[in-house]
Amino acid sequence: MLSVRRGCSLLPYSGVVKQSIVEARLRGFDLRLATQPGVFSAHGVDAGTALLIEAMRVSPTARVLDLGCGYGVIGIVAAKLATRGRVTLVDCDIRAARLAERNLALNGVENAEVVLGDGVHELPPKARFDVVVSNPPTHGGREVLEDFVHGAYKVLRPRGTLYFVFNRLPSLLREIEATFGNAEVVERSAGYMLVRAVKTPRTPRNEGEEYAAALGSRYR
Ligand SMILES: C[S@@+](CC[C@H](N)C(=O)[O-])C[C@H]1O[C@@H](n2cnc3c(N)ncnc32)[C@H](O)[C@@H]1O
């Protein structure tokens, strides 16, 4: 049976909404971003999100996943950096996914697509990325956060990099460390910490088998 997680809406949204445009300059790019009430940080780009964007390393050929993309600002900057790469943006909230799609167009991004989905579960089974970036939904509960970390681990290529930014959550840092076998706090600002972890070949979950087994038992 399909179940919808807390904070997720996979249903068509038919309410009348008033969208507005916020402007931001990040990594030297001037961006115009449509937002609307009810999506994360609708008034302007969140300080943690900006911290991640300014620090993330994205090569020109990188394949990048923006997990929990909101209105898409991280994925849009990643796509502008990965000029010969490709970016996938995922969110489970139909309002956020539609805004992200509109914002790709508003900012002239053609090397990216938006997926409406729960974590990595709606991605093609063989989708793999060099970089996974996220400002995860810390109010979504432990199950969602663990699923974001394990899902990111599964879809990263060996030596791929994870960037997660969050506000004072030692348990999430421990989960990243336990899953990846490493985790480094690369920036701290205004209560946020930016954590980087690398999928090293030595870790036991490399092929995602444990992840698949865990998922099987969780959703049976
Ligand atoms: C803290 S917000 C960050 C939004 C955006 N990345 C930013 O930095 O502005 C977290 C986002 O995760 C999304 N989200 C929550 N649970 C999710 C899930 N299970 N799968 C995909 N996205 C989810 C929320 O809808 C929200 O847009």
The ligand as an SDF file (V2000), in Angstrom:
LIG
                    3D

 27 29  0  0  0  0  0  0  0  0999 V2000
   14.8560   21.8830    4.7120 C   0  0  0  0  0  0  0  0  0  0  0  0
   13.9690   21.7990    3.1930 S   0  0  0  0  0  0  0  0  0  0  0  0
   15.2500   22.2080    2.0360 C   0  0  0  0  0  0  0  0  0  0  0  0
   14.7220   22.7050    0.7160 C   0  0  0  0  0  0  0  0  0  0  0  0
   15.7950   23.1940   -0.2720 C   0  0  0  0  0  0  0  0  0  0  0  0
   16.7630   22.1560   -0.5670 N   0  0  0  0  0  0  0  0  0  0  0  0
   16.5060   24.4110    0.2610 C   0  0  0  0  0  0  0  0  0  0  0  0
   17.6180   24.2460    0.7660 O   0  0  0  0  0  0  0  0  0  0  0  0
   15.9200   25.4970    0.2030 O   0  0  0  0  0  0  0  0  0  0  0  0
   13.7450   20.0340    2.9890 C   0  0  0  0  0  0  0  0  0  0  0  0
   12.9310   19.6260    1.7720 C   0  0  0  0  0  0  0  0  0  0  0  0
   12.8140   18.2000    1.7910 O   0  0  0  0  0  0  0  0  0  0  0  0
   11.5440   17.8390    1.3010 C   0  0  0  0  0  0  0  0  0  0  0  0
   11.2260   16.4940    1.7820 N   0  0  0  0  0  0  0  0  0  0  0  0
   10.7560   16.1060    2.9980 C   0  0  0  0  0  0  0  0  0  0  0  0
   10.6150   14.7670    3.0720 N   0  0  0  0  0  0  0  0  0  0  0  0
   11.0030   14.2920    1.8530 C   0  0  0  0  0  0  0  0  0  0  0  0
   11.0790   12.9880    1.2930 C   0  0  0  0  0  0  0  0  0  0  0  0
   10.7290   11.8960    1.9910 N   0  0  0  0  0  0  0  0  0  0  0  0
   11.5000   12.8650    0.0180 N   0  0  0  0  0  0  0  0  0  0  0  0
   11.8470   13.9600   -0.7280 C   0  0  0  0  0  0  0  0  0  0  0  0
   11.7960   15.2150   -0.2390 N   0  0  0  0  0  0  0  0  0  0  0  0
   11.3900   15.3830    1.0250 C   0  0  0  0  0  0  0  0  0  0  0  0
   10.6120   18.9150    1.8210 C   0  0  0  0  0  0  0  0  0  0  0  0
    9.4260   18.9930    1.0410 O   0  0  0  0  0  0  0  0  0  0  0  0
   11.5090   20.1550    1.7190 C   0  0  0  0  0  0  0  0  0  0  0  0
   11.3000   20.8220    0.4900 O   0  0  0  0  0  0  0  0  0  0  0  0
  1  2  1  0
  2  3  1  0
  2 10  1  0
  3  4  1  0
  4  5  1  0
  5  6  1  0
  5  7  1  0
  7  8  2  0
  7  9  1  0
 10 11  1  0
 11 12  1  0
 11 26  1  0
 12 13  1  0
 13 14  1  0
 13 24  1  0
 14 15  1  0
 14 23  1  0
 15 16  2  0
 16 17  1  0
 17 18  1  0
 17 23  2  0
 18 19  1  0
 18 20  2  0
 20 21  1  0
 21 22  2  0
 22 23  1  0
 24 25  1  0
 24 26  1  0
 26 27  1  0
M  CHG  2   2   1   9  -1
M  END
$$$$
